[in-house]
Amino acid sequence: MSFSPLVEQLMDALRVLPGVGPRTAQRMAMHLLERNREGGERLAGVLREAVERVGYCQRCRTLTEEPLCTLCQSPRRDDRLLCVVESPADMLAMEEAGGYQGRYFVLHGHLSPLDGIGPEDIGLDQLEAIIAEGKVEEVVLATNPTVEGEATAHYIATQIEAHGARLSRLAYGVPMGGELEYVDGGTLSRAFSGRLPFAGE
Amino acid sequence: MSFSPLVEQLMDALRVLPGVGPRTAQRMAMHLLERNREGGERLAGVLREAVERVGYCQRCRTLTEEPLCTLCQSPRRDDRLLCVVESPADMLAMEEAGGYQGRYFVLHGHLSPLDGIGPEDIGLDQLEAIIAEGKVEEVVLATNPTVEGEATAHYIATQIEAHGARLSRLAYGVPMGGELEYVDGGTLSRAFSGRLPFAGE
């Protein structure tokens, strides 16, 4: 025996959510049907609308339902700095960290030839067009510090260096507030080889 | 800065799901918008349909989009046994445990006077009407072994004992396969006072 077909379909559909297995999907379906139908109705509506209307910002490619995102529309950001990130979540993390006043460009992934993801799929033609405008003086390659992120950063560097913009990469090193004991070896040796002169207090 | 209004609304709407906080909601929204719009579209559709169409079985009150659930429609179940549970999930757990061949009745909760949940809210008028038909010989009160579940079982017992059906309750004791060391004190003392003659092998 199982639940009714429609309830089973709902549990099945909920499993598209990351980290949701059969037990969690059942708990979610029961919660929505037994205790919060109004919330379920609202979620269904917003989800449909978001899936249909949210697209990419025409300039930086972040997720937005407008042609241009708020950040690209803002006249207060510095056009001379462009930070290239893999995802809208990375962009938000940079913004929440604070301090950066330039523009962004969102790749929505990284190069992955084996999965058929080439330069156009991550918008590199569009990125090059922005650099070619000549306003950008420095491109911060803030892709993930992973093999794929590094490879993508190198590819981008090769592609745009002819345009004369300075290229930089986020610093590698030990994370703030952590304990050395728990930092992985790769990070630690990078931090050691990139050690800085001690400035004192 | 934050995501666009519609993306923020989506993250907010996802938080109606149990156990989903702001970080998980963001991860879910990003996953749906970046990697699985088709799954998101399907979830939106099924969720709306389920919230609108899934109701209670006219007889046993479990969740179903039909007037009568499959189990109530089945001629193969024993009408002389009725198992009263708090939720459709409890009913499914009993079915998955196997062995029970009777009918069910789903309360969708328990009595909770302080929250304004009285006998009619958990369908006790309907339960009494079923018992009054005279076919049920034994009612298994399988409400949760909690203070509220016990109180609800007692209330039901008082309400229906006049109809002459036998009343029973699930056995209390140590769970199978566990280690005594990790069984809570309340369960252990219940299991001790309800100890059974040793049958040997």
Interface residues (C-beta under 8 A of the other chain):
Chain A: M1 S2 F3 S4 P5 L6 V7 Q9 L10 D12 A13 L14 V16 L17 P18 G19 T24 Q26 R27 M28 A29 M30 H31 L32 L33 E34 N36 R37 G39 G40 E41 R42 L43 A44 G45 V46 L47 R48 E49 A50 V51 E52 R53 V54 L63 T64 E65 E66 C69 T70 L71 S87 P88 A89 L92 E95 E96 H108
Chain B: M1 S2 F3 S4 P5 L6 V7 Q9 L10 D12 A13 L14 V16 L17 P18 G19 T24 Q26 R27 M28 A29 M30 H31 L32 L33 E34 N36 R37 G39 G40 E41 R42 L43 A44 G45 V46 L47 R48 E49 A50 V51 E52 R53 V54 L63 T64 E65 E66 C69 T70 L71 S87 P88 A89 L92 E95 E96 H108
